[in-house]
Amino acid sequence: MSTLKDVKVGQTVTVVKLHGQGALKRRIMDMGLTKGTEVFVRKVAPLGDPIELNVRGYELSIRKEDAANIEVE
């Protein structure tokens, strides 16, 4: 199982599954990270948190802790 936090800068991946419960899962889905969505990892902050992504034509910064709940391929 690979998660979004493990993806290297410059890679494009597809969301397979969202882990987590209730409010966390809803918040991730509200940001546009749903099953089947392509995600491009644009850059990572110097200390590794947050991660900047391109999702559905917009830029999104997400915490590494939240990225660990997003399974990708």
A tleap script that builds the chain and sets N, CA, C and O, in Angstrom:
source leaprc.protein.ff14SB
mol = sequence {
  NMET SER THR LEU LYS ASP VAL LYS VAL GLY
  GLN THR VAL THR VAL VAL LYS LEU HIE GLY
  GLN GLY ALA LEU LYS ARG ARG ILE MET ASP
  MET GLY LEU THR LYS GLY THR GLU VAL PHE
  VAL ARG LYS VAL ALA PRO LEU GLY ASP PRO
  ILE GLU LEU ASN VAL ARG GLY TYR GLU LEU
  SER ILE ARG LYS GLU ASP ALA ALA ASN ILE
  GLU VAL CGLU
}
set mol.1.N position { 0.847 -1.181 0.000 }
set mol.1.CA position { 0.000 0.000 0.000 }
set mol.1.C position { 0.891 1.242 0.000 }
set mol.1.O position { 1.776 1.379 0.844 }
set mol.2.N position { 0.654 2.128 -0.936 }
set mol.2.CA position { 1.396 3.379 -1.019 }
set mol.2.C position { 0.451 4.526 -0.661 }
set mol.2.O position { -0.707 4.539 -1.080 }
set mol.3.N position { 0.947 5.475 0.107 }
set mol.3.CA position { 0.117 6.615 0.478 }
set mol.3.C position { 0.665 7.883 -0.168 }
set mol.3.O position { 1.797 7.902 -0.650 }
set mol.4.N position { -0.130 8.925 -0.176 }
set mol.4.CA position { 0.244 10.186 -0.804 }
set mol.4.C position { 1.480 10.799 -0.152 }
set mol.4.O position { 2.237 11.500 -0.823 }
set mol.5.N position { 1.699 10.554 1.132 }
set mol.5.CA position { 2.871 11.130 1.798 }
set mol.5.C position { 4.178 10.520 1.306 }
set mol.5.O position { 5.237 11.118 1.497 }
set mol.6.N position { 4.134 9.345 0.675 }
set mol.6.CA position { 5.335 8.650 0.192 }
set mol.6.C position { 5.694 9.001 -1.250 }
set mol.6.O position { 6.752 8.598 -1.733 }
set mol.7.N position { 4.838 9.739 -1.941 }
set mol.7.CA position { 5.055 10.065 -3.348 }
set mol.7.C position { 6.134 11.147 -3.468 }
set mol.7.O position { 6.163 12.099 -2.688 }
set mol.8.N position { 7.012 10.987 -4.450 }
set mol.8.CA position { 8.108 11.925 -4.668 }
set mol.8.C position { 7.642 13.125 -5.495 }
set mol.8.O position { 6.663 13.035 -6.236 }
set mol.9.N position { 8.346 14.235 -5.363 }
set mol.9.CA position { 8.056 15.451 -6.122 }
set mol.9.C position { 8.177 15.161 -7.616 }
set mol.9.O position { 9.129 14.519 -8.059 }
set mol.10.N position { 7.203 15.642 -8.385 }
set mol.10.CA position { 7.201 15.453 -9.830 }
set mol.10.C position { 6.409 14.244 -10.306 }
set mol.10.O position { 6.234 14.064 -11.511 }
set mol.11.N position { 5.932 13.419 -9.400 }
set mol.11.CA position { 5.159 12.233 -9.776 }
set mol.11.C position { 3.670 12.551 -9.823 }
set mol.11.O position { 3.172 13.398 -9.082 }
set mol.12.N position { 2.976 11.849 -10.711 }
set mol.12.CA position { 1.520 11.928 -10.784 }
set mol.12.C position { 0.970 10.569 -10.367 }
set mol.12.O position { 1.415 9.531 -10.857 }
set mol.13.N position { 0.003 10.586 -9.460 }
set mol.13.CA position { -0.604 9.356 -8.957 }
set mol.13.C position { -2.121 9.481 -9.010 }
set mol.13.O position { -2.655 10.569 -9.228 }
set mol.14.N position { -2.806 8.369 -8.811 }
set mol.14.CA position { -4.261 8.336 -8.795 }
set mol.14.C position { -4.739 7.872 -7.425 }
set mol.14.O position { -4.219 6.901 -6.877 }
set mol.15.N position { -5.733 8.568 -6.872 }
set mol.15.CA position { -6.286 8.203 -5.573 }
set mol.15.C position { -7.057 6.895 -5.714 }
set mol.15.O position { -7.915 6.764 -6.587 }
set mol.16.N position { -6.746 5.927 -4.850 }
set mol.16.CA position { -7.395 4.616 -4.862 }
set mol.16.C position { -8.433 4.514 -3.756 }
set mol.16.O position { -9.546 4.039 -3.978 }
set mol.17.N position { -8.056 4.971 -2.546 }
set mol.17.CA position { -8.943 4.816 -1.401 }
set mol.17.C position { -8.612 5.859 -0.337 }
set mol.17.O position { -7.454 6.245 -0.174 }
set mol.18.N position { -9.632 6.308 0.381 }
set mol.18.CA position { -9.444 7.233 1.500 }
set mol.18.C position { -9.644 6.467 2.800 }
set mol.18.O position { -10.642 5.770 2.982 }
set mol.19.N position { -8.685 6.609 3.688 }
set mol.19.CA position { -8.797 5.998 5.008 }
set mol.19.C position { -9.174 7.092 5.990 }
set mol.19.O position { -9.043 8.277 5.683 }
set mol.20.N position { -9.629 6.714 7.139 }
set mol.20.CA position { -10.011 7.709 8.134 }
set mol.20.C position { -11.501 7.644 8.402 }
set mol.20.O position { -12.239 6.909 7.746 }
set mol.21.N position { -11.923 8.420 9.370 }
set mol.21.CA position { -13.316 8.392 9.808 }
set mol.21.C position { -13.937 9.775 9.752 }
set mol.21.O position { -13.239 10.782 9.874 }
set mol.22.N position { -15.213 9.823 9.572 }
set mol.22.CA position { -16.031 11.018 9.714 }
set mol.22.C position { -15.510 12.306 9.136 }
set mol.22.O position { -15.369 12.442 7.921 }
set mol.23.N position { -15.219 13.272 10.020 }
set mol.23.CA position { -14.858 14.629 9.619 }
set mol.23.C position { -13.575 14.668 8.787 }
set mol.23.O position { -13.484 15.442 7.834 }
set mol.24.N position { -12.595 13.854 9.130 }
set mol.24.CA position { -11.347 13.826 8.374 }
set mol.24.C position { -11.582 13.389 6.936 }
set mol.24.O position { -11.106 14.033 6.000 }
set mol.25.N position { -12.308 12.304 6.761 }
set mol.25.CA position { -12.590 11.797 5.425 }
set mol.25.C position { -13.415 12.804 4.624 }
set mol.25.O position { -13.157 13.006 3.437 }
set mol.26.N position { -14.381 13.423 5.245 }
set mol.26.CA position { -15.227 14.427 4.592 }
set mol.26.C position { -14.397 15.628 4.145 }
set mol.26.O position { -14.581 16.137 3.039 }
set mol.27.N position { -13.474 16.084 5.015 }
set mol.27.CA position { -12.632 17.234 4.683 }
set mol.27.C position { -11.741 16.927 3.480 }
set mol.27.O position { -11.583 17.767 2.594 }
set mol.28.N position { -11.162 15.730 3.445 }
set mol.28.CA position { -10.314 15.327 2.322 }
set mol.28.C position { -11.134 15.290 1.034 }
set mol.28.O position { -10.670 15.753 -0.008 }
set mol.29.N position { -12.340 14.747 1.097 }
set mol.29.CA position { -13.204 14.682 -0.086 }
set mol.29.C position { -13.632 16.077 -0.538 }
set mol.29.O position { -13.728 16.334 -1.738 }
set mol.30.N position { -13.888 16.977 0.407 }
set mol.30.CA position { -14.270 18.351 0.076 }
set mol.30.C position { -13.157 19.095 -0.647 }
set mol.30.O position { -13.428 20.022 -1.411 }
set mol.31.N position { -11.907 18.700 -0.416 }
set mol.31.CA position { -10.771 19.329 -1.093 }
set mol.31.C position { -10.598 18.802 -2.513 }
set mol.31.O position { -9.723 19.275 -3.239 }
set mol.32.N position { -11.416 17.831 -2.925 }
set mol.32.CA position { -11.345 17.304 -4.275 }
set mol.32.C position { -10.571 16.015 -4.409 }
set mol.32.O position { -10.401 15.511 -5.519 }
set mol.33.N position { -10.100 15.472 -3.309 }
set mol.33.CA position { -9.336 14.227 -3.336 }
set mol.33.C position { -10.288 13.042 -3.166 }
set mol.33.O position { -10.470 12.523 -2.064 }
set mol.34.N position { -10.882 12.632 -4.268 }
set mol.34.CA position { -11.812 11.506 -4.260 }
set mol.34.C position { -11.243 10.362 -5.094 }
set mol.34.O position { -10.285 10.555 -5.841 }
set mol.35.N position { -11.819 9.191 -4.970 }
set mol.35.CA position { -11.356 8.002 -5.684 }
set mol.35.C position { -11.302 8.277 -7.188 }
set mol.35.O position { -12.258 8.787 -7.772 }
set mol.36.N position { -10.171 7.930 -7.801 }
set mol.36.CA position { -10.003 8.099 -9.238 }
set mol.36.C position { -9.408 9.437 -9.661 }
set mol.36.O position { -9.143 9.638 -10.847 }
set mol.37.N position { -9.193 10.346 -8.733 }
set mol.37.CA position { -8.644 11.666 -9.044 }
set mol.37.C position { -7.136 11.584 -9.237 }
set mol.37.O position { -6.433 10.952 -8.448 }
set mol.38.N position { -6.639 12.237 -10.306 }
set mol.38.CA position { -5.198 12.308 -10.529 }
set mol.38.C position { -4.625 13.454 -9.709 }
set mol.38.O position { -5.206 14.537 -9.642 }
set mol.39.N position { -3.475 13.201 -9.084 }
set mol.39.CA position { -2.822 14.177 -8.214 }
set mol.39.C position { -1.353 14.289 -8.636 }
set mol.39.O position { -0.653 13.282 -8.744 }
set mol.40.N position { -0.894 15.518 -8.872 }
set mol.40.CA position { 0.501 15.780 -9.198 }
set mol.40.C position { 1.168 16.413 -7.979 }
set mol.40.O position { 0.701 17.431 -7.468 }
set mol.41.N position { 2.261 15.807 -7.517 }
set mol.41.CA position { 2.986 16.347 -6.365 }
set mol.41.C position { 3.940 17.420 -6.884 }
set mol.41.O position { 4.937 17.119 -7.540 }
set mol.42.N position { 3.617 18.669 -6.581 }
set mol.42.CA position { 4.368 19.811 -7.104 }
set mol.42.C position { 5.624 20.102 -6.295 }
set mol.42.O position { 6.706 20.251 -6.863 }
set mol.43.N position { 5.493 20.183 -4.974 }
set mol.43.CA position { 6.669 20.386 -4.131 }
set mol.43.C position { 6.360 20.025 -2.684 }
set mol.43.O position { 5.207 19.884 -2.278 }
set mol.44.N position { 7.446 19.882 -1.923 }
set mol.44.CA position { 7.340 19.551 -0.505 }
set mol.44.C position { 8.125 20.618 0.259 }
set mol.44.O position { 9.221 20.998 -0.154 }
set mol.45.N position { 7.578 21.094 1.351 }
set mol.45.CA position { 8.248 22.101 2.167 }
set mol.45.C position { 9.592 21.564 2.671 }
set mol.45.O position { 9.765 20.350 2.778 }
set mol.46.N position { 10.543 22.448 2.981 }
set mol.46.CA position { 11.880 22.013 3.406 }
set mol.46.C position { 11.898 21.003 4.555 }
set mol.46.O position { 12.752 20.116 4.577 }
set mol.47.N position { 10.988 21.121 5.492 }
set mol.47.CA position { 10.952 20.163 6.600 }
set mol.47.C position { 9.980 19.014 6.340 }
set mol.47.O position { 9.719 18.206 7.231 }
set mol.48.N position { 9.442 18.938 5.111 }
set mol.48.CA position { 8.587 17.826 4.727 }
set mol.48.C position { 7.106 18.028 4.966 }
set mol.48.O position { 6.306 17.151 4.640 }
set mol.49.N position { 6.727 19.149 5.519 }
set mol.49.CA position { 5.308 19.362 5.824 }
set mol.49.C position { 4.987 20.835 5.633 }
set mol.49.O position { 5.644 21.647 6.284 }
set mol.50.N position { 4.053 21.253 4.815 }
set mol.50.CA position { 3.075 20.482 4.056 }
set mol.50.C position { 3.579 20.068 2.670 }
set mol.50.O position { 4.706 20.367 2.275 }
set mol.51.N position { 2.709 19.376 1.959 }
set mol.51.CA position { 2.964 18.924 0.590 }
set mol.51.C position { 2.062 19.747 -0.330 }
set mol.51.O position { 0.870 19.893 -0.062 }
set mol.52.N position { 2.626 20.284 -1.411 }
set mol.52.CA position { 1.816 21.060 -2.354 }
set mol.52.C position { 1.466 20.182 -3.551 }
set mol.52.O position { 2.337 19.565 -4.164 }
set mol.53.N position { 0.178 20.137 -3.869 }
set mol.53.CA position { -0.348 19.272 -4.927 }
set mol.53.C position { -1.085 20.085 -5.974 }
set mol.53.O position { -1.557 21.189 -5.700 }
set mol.54.N position { -1.180 19.530 -7.182 }
set mol.54.CA position { -2.092 20.045 -8.203 }
set mol.54.C position { -3.201 19.010 -8.327 }
set mol.54.O position { -2.956 17.855 -8.674 }
set mol.55.N position { -4.423 19.444 -8.038 }
set mol.55.CA position { -5.591 18.563 -8.064 }
set mol.55.C position { -6.710 19.261 -8.820 }
set mol.55.O position { -7.102 20.373 -8.466 }
set mol.56.N position { -7.223 18.616 -9.857 }
set mol.56.CA position { -8.363 19.162 -10.606 }
set mol.56.C position { -8.146 20.605 -11.063 }
set mol.56.O position { -9.085 21.401 -11.076 }
set mol.57.N position { -6.913 20.941 -11.436 }
set mol.57.CA position { -6.627 22.264 -11.973 }
set mol.57.C position { -6.346 23.344 -10.944 }
set mol.57.O position { -6.239 24.511 -11.320 }
set mol.58.N position { -6.222 23.021 -9.689 }
set mol.58.CA position { -5.879 24.023 -8.684 }
set mol.58.C position { -4.787 23.492 -7.764 }
set mol.58.O position { -4.544 22.287 -7.704 }
set mol.59.N position { -4.131 24.404 -7.048 }
set mol.59.CA position { -3.067 24.026 -6.127 }
set mol.59.C position { -3.636 23.827 -4.726 }
set mol.59.O position { -4.481 24.593 -4.264 }
set mol.60.N position { -3.157 22.792 -4.072 }
set mol.60.CA position { -3.644 22.429 -2.753 }
set mol.60.C position { -2.463 22.057 -1.875 }
set mol.60.O position { -1.605 21.275 -2.285 }
set mol.61.N position { -2.413 22.607 -0.675 }
set mol.61.CA position { -1.396 22.208 0.298 }
set mol.61.C position { -2.075 21.346 1.352 }
set mol.61.O position { -3.137 21.691 1.871 }
set mol.62.N position { -1.445 20.223 1.655 }
set mol.62.CA position { -2.026 19.277 2.598 }
set mol.62.C position { -0.948 18.820 3.584 }
set mol.62.O position { 0.215 18.649 3.220 }
set mol.63.N position { -1.358 18.629 4.824 }
set mol.63.CA position { -0.419 18.154 5.843 }
set mol.63.C position { -0.031 16.710 5.579 }
set mol.63.O position { -0.822 15.926 5.055 }
set mol.64.N position { 1.189 16.372 5.945 }
set mol.64.CA position { 1.686 15.011 5.766 }
set mol.64.C position { 0.819 14.017 6.537 }
set mol.64.O position { 0.587 12.899 6.078 }
set mol.65.N position { 0.349 14.427 7.695 }
set mol.65.CA position { -0.518 13.589 8.536 }
set mol.65.C position { -1.806 13.207 7.784 }
set mol.65.O position { -2.262 12.066 7.863 }
set mol.66.N position { -2.382 14.172 7.057 }
set mol.66.CA position { -3.591 13.900 6.270 }
set mol.66.C position { -3.261 13.086 5.016 }
set mol.66.O position { -4.042 12.227 4.607 }
set mol.67.N position { -2.102 13.359 4.409 }
set mol.67.CA position { -1.681 12.632 3.203 }
set mol.67.C position { -1.499 11.154 3.482 }
set mol.67.O position { -1.651 10.330 2.580 }
set mol.68.N position { -1.177 10.806 4.719 }
set mol.68.CA position { -0.992 9.391 5.095 }
set mol.68.C position { -2.295 8.613 5.028 }
set mol.68.O position { -2.272 7.383 5.009 }
set mol.69.N position { -3.437 9.303 4.990 }
set mol.69.CA position { -4.745 8.648 4.929 }
set mol.69.C position { -5.258 8.471 3.502 }
set mol.69.O position { -6.384 8.017 3.300 }
set mol.70.N position { -4.446 8.825 2.517 }
set mol.70.CA position { -4.871 8.761 1.118 }
set mol.70.C position { -4.028 7.707 0.406 }
set mol.70.O position { -2.833 7.901 0.184 }
set mol.71.N position { -4.661 6.592 0.050 }
set mol.71.CA position { -3.968 5.505 -0.649 }
set mol.71.C position { -3.951 5.817 -2.140 }
set mol.71.O position { -4.974 6.180 -2.720 }
set mol.72.N position { -2.769 5.672 -2.759 }
set mol.72.CA position { -2.608 6.003 -4.182 }
set mol.72.C position { -1.914 4.886 -4.930 }
set mol.72.O position { -1.339 3.978 -4.329 }
set mol.73.N position { -1.976 4.965 -6.266 }
set mol.73.CA position { -1.219 4.029 -7.109 }
set mol.73.C position { -0.582 4.765 -8.250 }
set mol.73.O position { 0.099 4.155 -9.075 }
savepdb mol mol.pdb
quit
